[in-house]
Amino acid sequence: MDIYLAAIDSSTQAKARADRTCDATADEVDLDWCYTTLVSAGGVVYAAAGTYNFAAEVAHPSKI
């Protein structure tokens, strides 16, 4: 399983494909959602080009 993440300023095409689009406020919450969704099955998180704003560090699970 793969998950696509888009930033608030990603292209319209990237946002249309994204499973989740960040809002430029604590985007680590959205990235953590991707990791949590994939942790049991494994997979890849694809982050589209854009500006992501993180207010905290995010741990990267080993299966992803």
N, CA, C and O atoms as a GROMACS GRO file, in nm:
protein
  256
    1MET      N    1   0.085  -0.118   0.000
    1MET     CA    2   0.000   0.000   0.000
    1MET      C    3   0.089   0.123   0.000
    1MET      O    4   0.190   0.128   0.070
    2ASP      N    5   0.052   0.222  -0.078
    2ASP     CA    6   0.123   0.349  -0.082
    2ASP      C    7   0.025   0.461  -0.048
    2ASP      O    8  -0.094   0.452  -0.076
    3ILE      N    9   0.078   0.565   0.013
    3ILE     CA   10  -0.003   0.682   0.047
    3ILE      C   11   0.064   0.805  -0.012
    3ILE      O   12   0.186   0.821  -0.004
    4TYR      N   13  -0.017   0.892  -0.069
    4TYR     CA   14   0.032   1.015  -0.129
    4TYR      C   15  -0.008   1.133  -0.041
    4TYR      O   16  -0.124   1.148  -0.003
    5LEU      N   17   0.090   1.217  -0.011
    5LEU     CA   18   0.072   1.334   0.075
    5LEU      C   19   0.103   1.458  -0.008
    5LEU      O   20   0.200   1.460  -0.083
    6ALA      N   21   0.021   1.561   0.006
    6ALA     CA   22   0.044   1.686  -0.066
    6ALA      C   23   0.054   1.801   0.033
    6ALA      O   24  -0.009   1.799   0.139
    7ALA      N   25   0.134   1.899  -0.002
    7ALA     CA   26   0.146   2.020   0.079
    7ALA      C   27   0.039   2.120   0.036
    7ALA      O   28  -0.025   2.103  -0.068
    8ILE      N   29   0.020   2.221   0.115
    8ILE     CA   30  -0.080   2.322   0.083
    8ILE      C   31  -0.050   2.391  -0.050
    8ILE      O   32  -0.141   2.435  -0.120
    9ASP      N   33   0.079   2.400  -0.085
    9ASP     CA   34   0.116   2.466  -0.210
    9ASP      C   35   0.162   2.367  -0.318
    9ASP      O   36   0.228   2.407  -0.414
   10SER      N   37   0.128   2.240  -0.304
   10SER     CA   38   0.157   2.142  -0.409
   10SER      C   39   0.069   2.172  -0.530
   10SER      O   40  -0.029   2.246  -0.521
   11SER      N   41   0.106   2.114  -0.642
   11SER     CA   42   0.029   2.136  -0.765
   11SER      C   43  -0.114   2.082  -0.750
   11SER      O   44  -0.141   1.998  -0.665
   12THR      N   45  -0.201   2.133  -0.832
   12THR     CA   46  -0.340   2.086  -0.833
   12THR      C   47  -0.346   1.937  -0.861
   12THR      O   48  -0.427   1.866  -0.803
   13GLN      N   49  -0.260   1.889  -0.951
   13GLN     CA   50  -0.256   1.746  -0.985
   13GLN      C   51  -0.213   1.663  -0.865
   13GLN      O   52  -0.269   1.556  -0.839
   14ALA      N   53  -0.114   1.711  -0.792
   14ALA     CA   54  -0.066   1.638  -0.674
   14ALA      C   55  -0.175   1.632  -0.567
   14ALA      O   56  -0.194   1.529  -0.503
   15LYS      N   57  -0.245   1.742  -0.549
   15LYS     CA   58  -0.354   1.745  -0.449
   15LYS      C   59  -0.467   1.651  -0.489
   15LYS      O   60  -0.528   1.588  -0.404
   16ALA      N   61  -0.494   1.642  -0.618
   16ALA     CA   62  -0.602   1.554  -0.666
   16ALA      C   63  -0.567   1.408  -0.641
   16ALA      O   64  -0.655   1.327  -0.612
   17ARG      N   65  -0.440   1.374  -0.651
   17ARG     CA   66  -0.396   1.235  -0.629
   17ARG      C   67  -0.379   1.201  -0.482
   17ARG      O   68  -0.384   1.084  -0.443
   18ALA      N   69  -0.359   1.302  -0.399
   18ALA     CA   70  -0.322   1.282  -0.259
   18ALA      C   71  -0.432   1.214  -0.177
   18ALA      O   72  -0.551   1.238  -0.196
   19ASP      N   73  -0.387   1.127  -0.087
   19ASP     CA   74  -0.477   1.067   0.010
   19ASP      C   75  -0.503   1.166   0.124
   19ASP      O   76  -0.605   1.159   0.193
   20ARG      N   77  -0.407   1.257   0.141
   20ARG     CA   78  -0.417   1.356   0.248
   20ARG      C   79  -0.343   1.481   0.203
   20ARG      O   80  -0.233   1.472   0.148
   21THR      N   81  -0.403   1.598   0.227
   21THR     CA   82  -0.340   1.725   0.194
   21THR      C   83  -0.317   1.805   0.322
   21THR      O   84  -0.409   1.825   0.401
   22CYS      N   85  -0.194   1.848   0.340
   22CYS     CA   86  -0.157   1.926   0.459
   22CYS      C   87  -0.212   2.068   0.448
   22CYS      O   88  -0.237   2.118   0.339
   23ASP      N   89  -0.230   2.133   0.564
   23ASP     CA   90  -0.284   2.268   0.567
   23ASP      C   91  -0.183   2.374   0.612
   23ASP      O   92  -0.220   2.488   0.638
   24ALA      N   93  -0.055   2.336   0.621
   24ALA     CA   94   0.055   2.427   0.660
   24ALA      C   95   0.055   2.461   0.809
   24ALA      O   96   0.124   2.553   0.851
   25THR      N   97  -0.022   2.388   0.887
   25THR     CA   98  -0.022   2.405   1.032
   25THR      C   99   0.002   2.268   1.094
   25THR      O  100  -0.083   2.179   1.083
   26ALA      N  101   0.115   2.252   1.160
   26ALA     CA  102   0.149   2.124   1.224
   26ALA      C  103   0.131   2.006   1.129
   26ALA      O  104   0.060   1.910   1.159
   27ASP      N  105   0.196   2.016   1.014
   27ASP     CA  106   0.183   1.911   0.911
   27ASP      C  107   0.237   1.776   0.956
   27ASP      O  108   0.212   1.674   0.890
   28GLU      N  109   0.310   1.773   1.067
   28GLU     CA  110   0.355   1.644   1.118
   28GLU      C  111   0.237   1.555   1.157
   28GLU      O  112   0.250   1.432   1.159
   29VAL      N  113   0.124   1.615   1.188
   29VAL     CA  114   0.003   1.538   1.220
   29VAL      C  115  -0.041   1.458   1.097
   29VAL      O  116  -0.080   1.342   1.109
   30ASP      N  117  -0.035   1.520   0.981
   30ASP     CA  118  -0.072   1.452   0.857
   30ASP      C  119   0.029   1.343   0.821
   30ASP      O  120  -0.009   1.234   0.778
   31LEU      N  121   0.157   1.372   0.839
   31LEU     CA  122   0.260   1.272   0.813
   31LEU      C  123   0.246   1.154   0.910
   31LEU      O  124   0.262   1.039   0.870
   32ASP      N  125   0.218   1.185   1.035
   32ASP     CA  126   0.198   1.078   1.133
   32ASP      C  127   0.077   0.992   1.096
   32ASP      O  128   0.080   0.871   1.115
   33TRP      N  129  -0.028   1.053   1.043
   33TRP     CA  130  -0.146   0.978   0.997
   33TRP      C  131  -0.104   0.879   0.888
   33TRP      O  132  -0.147   0.764   0.888
   34CYS      N  133  -0.018   0.924   0.796
   34CYS     CA  134   0.031   0.835   0.690
   34CYS      C  135   0.104   0.717   0.751
   34CYS      O  136   0.080   0.602   0.714
   35TYR      N  137   0.195   0.745   0.843
   35TYR     CA  138   0.273   0.638   0.907
   35TYR      C  139   0.182   0.542   0.982
   35TYR      O  140   0.199   0.420   0.972
   36THR      N  141   0.088   0.595   1.057
   36THR     CA  142  -0.002   0.510   1.134
   36THR      C  143  -0.086   0.422   1.043
   36THR      O  144  -0.112   0.306   1.075
   37THR      N  145  -0.128   0.475   0.931
   37THR     CA  146  -0.207   0.399   0.835
   37THR      C  147  -0.128   0.284   0.775
   37THR      O  148  -0.183   0.177   0.747
   38LEU      N  149   0.002   0.305   0.754
   38LEU     CA  150   0.085   0.205   0.688
   38LEU      C  151   0.158   0.109   0.780
   38LEU      O  152   0.209   0.007   0.734
   39VAL      N  153   0.164   0.138   0.908
   39VAL     CA  154   0.252   0.064   0.998
   39VAL      C  155   0.223  -0.087   1.002
   39VAL      O  156   0.317  -0.166   1.016
   40SER      N  157   0.099  -0.128   0.990
   40SER     CA  158   0.069  -0.271   0.998
   40SER      C  159   0.103  -0.346   0.870
   40SER      O  160   0.146  -0.461   0.875
   41ALA      N  161   0.085  -0.283   0.755
   41ALA     CA  162   0.106  -0.351   0.628
   41ALA      C  163   0.237  -0.314   0.560
   41ALA      O  164   0.285  -0.386   0.472
   42GLY      N  165   0.294  -0.204   0.600
   42GLY     CA  166   0.412  -0.154   0.531
   42GLY      C  167   0.370  -0.079   0.406
   42GLY      O  168   0.254  -0.086   0.365
   43GLY      N  169   0.462  -0.010   0.347
   43GLY     CA  170   0.430   0.066   0.226
   43GLY      C  171   0.519   0.187   0.215
   43GLY      O  172   0.620   0.199   0.286
   44VAL      N  173   0.482   0.277   0.127
   44VAL     CA  174   0.561   0.395   0.099
   44VAL      C  175   0.474   0.519   0.111
   44VAL      O  176   0.359   0.521   0.067
   45VAL      N  177   0.530   0.623   0.172
   45VAL     CA  178   0.465   0.754   0.175
   45VAL      C  179   0.534   0.839   0.069
   45VAL      O  180   0.655   0.861   0.077
   46TYR      N  181   0.459   0.887  -0.028
   46TYR     CA  182   0.511   0.977  -0.130
   46TYR      C  183   0.466   1.118  -0.094
   46TYR      O  184   0.346   1.145  -0.083
   47ALA      N  185   0.561   1.207  -0.076
   47ALA     CA  186   0.531   1.347  -0.044
   47ALA      C  187   0.554   1.430  -0.170
   47ALA      O  188   0.664   1.433  -0.224
   48ALA      N  189   0.450   1.497  -0.215
   48ALA     CA  190   0.461   1.582  -0.333
   48ALA      C  191   0.546   1.705  -0.301
   48ALA      O  192   0.560   1.744  -0.186
   49ALA      N  193   0.603   1.764  -0.405
   49ALA     CA  194   0.682   1.886  -0.387
   49ALA      C  195   0.594   1.994  -0.326
   49ALA      O  196   0.477   2.010  -0.362
   50GLY      N  197   0.652   2.067  -0.234
   50GLY     CA  198   0.579   2.175  -0.170
   50GLY      C  199   0.640   2.208  -0.036
   50GLY      O  200   0.744   2.153   0.001
   51THR      N  201   0.578   2.298   0.036
   51THR     CA  202   0.627   2.342   0.166
   51THR      C  203   0.547   2.275   0.276
   51THR      O  204   0.425   2.290   0.284
   52TYR      N  205   0.617   2.203   0.361
   52TYR     CA  206   0.554   2.136   0.475
   52TYR      C  207   0.603   2.205   0.602
   52TYR      O  208   0.723   2.231   0.616
   53ASN      N  209   0.512   2.235   0.693
   53ASN     CA  210   0.546   2.303   0.817
   53ASN      C  211   0.529   2.208   0.934
   53ASN      O  212   0.419   2.160   0.962
   54PHE      N  213   0.639   2.181   1.002
   54PHE     CA  214   0.639   2.089   1.115
   54PHE      C  215   0.660   2.166   1.245
   54PHE      O  216   0.752   2.247   1.256
   55ALA      N  217   0.575   2.138   1.342
   55ALA     CA  218   0.588   2.199   1.474
   55ALA      C  219   0.653   2.102   1.573
   55ALA      O  220   0.688   2.140   1.684
   56ALA      N  221   0.669   1.977   1.531
   56ALA     CA  222   0.728   1.875   1.618
   56ALA      C  223   0.795   1.770   1.531
   56ALA      O  224   0.770   1.760   1.411
   57GLU      N  225   0.881   1.691   1.594
   57GLU     CA  226   0.950   1.583   1.526
   57GLU      C  227   0.855   1.465   1.508
   57GLU      O  228   0.765   1.442   1.589
   58VAL      N  229   0.875   1.391   1.399
   58VAL     CA  230   0.794   1.273   1.371
   58VAL      C  231   0.886   1.152   1.365
   58VAL      O  232   0.987   1.153   1.294
   59ALA      N  233   0.851   1.047   1.439
   59ALA     CA  234   0.930   0.924   1.436
   59ALA      C  235   0.893   0.845   1.311
   59ALA      O  236   0.776   0.839   1.274
   60HIS      N  237   0.990   0.784   1.246
   60HIS     CA  238   0.970   0.708   1.125
   60HIS      C  239   0.965   0.559   1.157
   60HIS      O  240   1.068   0.501   1.193
   61PRO      N  241   0.848   0.495   1.146
   61PRO     CA  242   0.838   0.352   1.174
   61PRO      C  243   0.925   0.270   1.077
   61PRO      O  244   0.947   0.312   0.963
   62SER      N  245   0.973   0.157   1.121
   62SER     CA  246   1.068   0.079   1.042
   62SER      C  247   1.008   0.006   0.923
   62SER      O  248   1.081  -0.025   0.829
   63LYS      N  249   0.879  -0.024   0.922
   63LYS     CA  250   0.818  -0.100   0.813
   63LYS      C  251   0.781  -0.014   0.693
   63LYS      O  252   0.735  -0.066   0.592
   64ILE      N  253   0.800   0.112   0.703
   64ILE     CA  254   0.754   0.202   0.598
   64ILE      C  255   0.872   0.251   0.517
   64ILE      O  256   0.855   0.329   0.423
   0.00000   0.00000   0.00000
